[in-house]
Amino acid sequence: MAAAVMSAIAWGLWFWNYHPGRQLKSDKNIPQTIVLAIAPGKNRAVLTLADNTSVDLDSAADGQIAAQGGAQVVKTKNGLLQYQVSKSGKIDGQPLYNTLRTPIAGQFQLTLPDGTKVWLNNASQLRYPVDFVGNLRSVELTGEAYFEVVPNKSKPFIVTVGTQTVQVLGTSFNITAYPEESTIRTVLVEGAVKVKLGEQAIILRPGRQSENSGSVLQVQDANVRSATAWRKGFFNFDNASAPAIFSQLARWYGISVRYPAGIPTNRFDGLIGRDLNFDEVLKILDQHGLHCTVNNGEVNVFQDTR
């Protein structure tokens, strides 16, 4: 059984089910799928240094990239970005900040000066000091990231996302906060975090998530595997709508999406490898009720009731 599961994962699909819901009328004029080889995203990012110099990490050689105050910025042989601090990362008493940006169809891993590990998903940005001085470790996020925070009771770690903050001492969690989406979602994997929005403050425990729609924090059970699957190289869809599926696919494959016949009503469960070419993903979707055509990177999505 284990061998069968590993074989399925190697092909990029573990399981895939769909919930029909209300069916749209079958349309015999739905065009046939046009297979197009669009490659998946990969490890790539741009690092902006304190003097606004930009470094393309795709083409940067392994080894030291820059010196920022007392910190050495290093790209390792396995493609990670690390900060090695020998003295305070300040100039004239002011902390130095770097910004790591991933493009659409990009992702990157970063180790912060305190040893905290950050996985930055596609179309995301993290701003951080090159050394954590003072009583706090503060970073700013746009997009999506997974954090494994090194414990330090005397220096809490804080992630700012717009007007929301997430405060931790040492824990693992995932934050999704794309500007084009209406909800900021924080999913706790281990430890505990305090999520604050204005005067509201809640404590999350493992397996729970907060949702921030801009004015109110709500707490509910989380599907941790689904929320963190991207870090392990998968899309894990849990009762997902077509727009929820294609918002992730669009950022990973650099495509745009349209629904010419209206948004499909089916909902889906499934695990798909992020290493598949987009045409392979289309074949999976087509077999399970979502029919797509592609033209110059634009995807038209139909609900197929064949």
PyMOL commands that set and color helices and strands:
alter all, ss='L'
color gray80, all
select helices_A, chain A and resi 2-10+224-232+242-253+278-287
alter helices_A, ss='H'
color red, helices_A
select strands_A, chain A and resi 13-19+42-43+46-48+54-56+63-68+71-75+81-85+90-91+94-95+97-101+106-111+117-120+125-129+137-148+157-161+164-168+172-177+184-190+193-197+200-204+208-212+217-221+234-241+256-258+267-273+290-295+298-303
alter strands_A, ss='S'
color yellow, strands_A
deselect
rebuild
show_as cartoon
